[in-house]
């Protein structure tokens, strides 16, 4: 979310400098240097084991780094963990509330943990429950809630003390599309109200909703920036192909010189080249390769890159260097 021309950009809410965490011989996070702008929704992406959750735990002060430094809301993660706790909320990847307590009892328990009591807790509960649509479920045991409602309750508990920054670790995992949309509507409202959000997700369509994203692979940050800017790295390198026998055509097109990979999307193949292509010369080699495999192509056309295309490209290059 860049500042308008002539204005000073917003300060960073998270800054890391060569942040590293090892578990024995395992390097979970390596030399992570990252800056997240205050007021942003920042998407933190990567496969399982990429280091996303470990990073969040270090930034929350729950896990000390092996080396490197970081500040969160202006506070040092090593020396000022209690200050960070007061200024941040954390919504864990798995439902970590008390299933035998009601929705209201869970909220009041976490309110007390953050020093919010009495009428202040009641006012905060009513405001959040109305926004997140939990008001009618206050007396229901948390363990009886649907997956989407559990995530809403977890988010309300992370927001009980009105933090500057909220860490959300896979907040929509296992949630149906309608509840995902409602949750994202609420996240946008939070962001517009001034709350900064640091979100890990496996959903690339959700990453497109973020103001900025970072890609992690093997514990290392391999890409960082605005989605629209990052996508431009693949501009001119993608072709769409319509074909009836997609699997056989995919195998044939992967053998064409300059083709980095081919992925299947229904009857469409997405062909990624290792460099920008000349459309005057590229269609013929693709059709020739498909014809030799007896799978003629119906149509060949340029494609706009997506974050999914970019993420797959990062993974291919990362696998090639490991």
C-alpha positions, -999 to 999 in steps of 0.1 A, spaced: 0 0 0 24 27 -12 21 63 0 9 89 -25 36 108 -43 52 134 -21 41 118 11 62 100 37 55 62 35 39 47 66 64 32 92 71 -5 94 51 -26 119 75 -56 115 112 -55 106 135 -85 106 172 -85 101 188 -118 91 164 -136 115 174 -173 118 161 -203 137 177 -237 138 165 -269 155 196 -290 157 208 -295 121 174 -283 107 174 -247 94 138 -237 98 142 -200 90 174 -187 74 185 -150 72 150 -136 70 152 -98 63 117 -84 58 98 -52 63 60 -50 67 43 -16 64 20 -5 91 -17 -8 81 -10 -35 55 -26 -69 51 7 -89 45 4 -124 31 31 -149 41 32 -178 16 49 -211 13 45 -249 14 43 -269 47 77 -268 64 87 -235 47 92 -217 80 61 -196 82 48 -207 116 83 -207 131 87 -171 119 54 -160 135 63 -177 168 96 -157 168 79 -125 160 53 -131 188 81 -137 213 71 -174 218 103 -188 203 138 -172 206 158 -168 173 191 -186 169 205 -154 155 194 -122 139 171 -94 151 135 -82 147 112 -56 160 74 -58 161 54 -26 167 87 -9 175 97 -34 202 126 -59 202 115 -95 201 143 -105 225 141 -78 251 105 -66 250 84 -97 246 57 -85 272 53 -52 253 49 -71 220 22 -94 237 2 -63 246 4 -48 211 -2 -80 191 -28 -108 187 -22 -143 176 -46 -167 159 -31 -201 158 -32 -225 129 -52 -251 149 -83 -243 170 -67 -236 205 -97 -225 225 -115 -244 252 -142 -267 237 -161 -272 269 -165 -234 276 -191 -214 258 -183 -188 232 -187 -160 258 -167 -178 284 -138 -183 260 -138 -147 251 -139 -135 287 -111 -159 296 -88 -144 269 -99 -109 278 -87 -116 314 -54 -129 301 -49 -96 283 -60 -75 313 -95 -66 299 -122 -70 326 -157 -61 336 -176 -36 315 -146 -30 292 -146 -67 283 -184 -67 278 -183 -37 255 -155 -52 234 -173 -86 232 -206 -70 220 -187 -49 194 -167 -78 180 -195 -104 182 -218 -81 162 -191 -76 135 -182 -113 133 -218 -125 137 -213 -144 169 -238 -126 191 -265 -153 188 -240 -180 197 -227 -166 230 -241 -195 250 -230 -223 227 -201 -245 237 -171 -238 215 -166 -274 206 -200 -276 190 -193 -247 166 -187 -253 129 -152 -248 115 -160 -213 102 -176 -202 135 -146 -216 155 -123 -195 134 -144 -164 140 -143 -170 177 -105 -175 176 -102 -142 157 -124 -124 182 -102 -137 211 -71 -125 193 -86 -90 190 -100 -87 225 -73 -62 236 -75 -41 203 -39 -49 192 -20 -29 166 -10 -61 148 -26 -95 144 -8 -127 133 -32 -151 116 -17 -186 109 -38 -203 82 -70 -185 94 -93 -201 67 -79 -236 66 -108 -260 64 -134 -232 61 -161 -233 34 -160 -206 7 -189 -185 21 -173 -183 55 -139 -176 39 -154 -146 22 -171 -133 54 -138 -136 73 -119 -117 46 -146 -90 46 -139 -86 83 -101 -86 78 -104 -58 53 -126 -38 77 -99 -43 104 -72 -31 80 -92 0 70 -96 7 107 -58 8 112 -50 -28 123 -21 -44 106 -25 -81 96 2 -107 90 -15 -137 74 -2 -171 64 -22 -189 38 -20 -218 13 -47 -202 -8 -32 -182 -37 -65 -164 -44 -63 -151 -8 -27 -140 -14 -41 -119 -43 -62 -100 -18 -31 -88 3 -14 -55 -1 20 -73 -1 32 -109 1 63 -128 9 72 -162 -5 90 -187 17 107 -218 5 131 -241 25 132 -215 53 143 -186 30 124 -156 17 126 -160 -21 101 -132 -32 86 -102 -16 64 -73 -28 30 -63 -41 12 -91 -59 7 -70 -91 44 -62 -93 55 -98 -85 32 -112 -112 51 -91 -138 81 -114 -135 62 -139 -157 47 -114 -181 51 -127 -217 62 -161 -205 28 -179 -203 7 -195 -230 -27 -211 -227 -35 -242 -248 -69 -258 -253 -68 -295 -260 -90 -325 -255 -64 -350 -242 -47 -329 -217 -24 -354 -200 -8 -366 -233 -5 -331 -246 11 -320 -213 38 -346 -217 45 -337 -253 47 -299 -247 71 -303 -218 97 -316 -243 95 -283 -264 128 -263 -260 123 -233 -237 93 -248 -219 99 -246 -182 67 -265 -171 31 -273 -182 2 -276 -158 -34 -288 -163 -65 -267 -156 -94 -287 -170 -91 -287 -208 -66 -258 -206 -29 -263 -203 -8 -234 -188 26 -235 -205 54 -216 -187 85 -207 -207 119 -200 -192 121 -165 -208 97 -140 -226 85 -155 -258 79 -142 -293 43 -150 -303 52 -149 -340 74 -180 -336 62 -200 -305 29 -214 -316 43 -235 -344 67 -256 -321 39 -262 -297 15 -274 -324 42 -295 -340 51 -313 -307 14 -320 -300 8 -333 -336 38 -357 -333 21 -371 -301 -13 -373 -320 -29 -347 -297 -36 -317 -319 -42 -284 -301 -75 -266 -305 -62 -231 -296 -30 -213 -284 -32 -179 -267 -13 -156 -243 -21 -157 -206 -18 -132 -178 3 -145 -149 -12 -153 -115 5 -157 -81 -1 -194 -85 20 -194 -117 47 -174 -99 47 -196 -68 50 -228 -90 79 -212 -108 96 -203 -75 92 -239 -63 106 -253 -96 137 -231 -93 141 -238 -56 139 -275 -62 165 -272 -89 190 -255 -65 185 -278 -35 
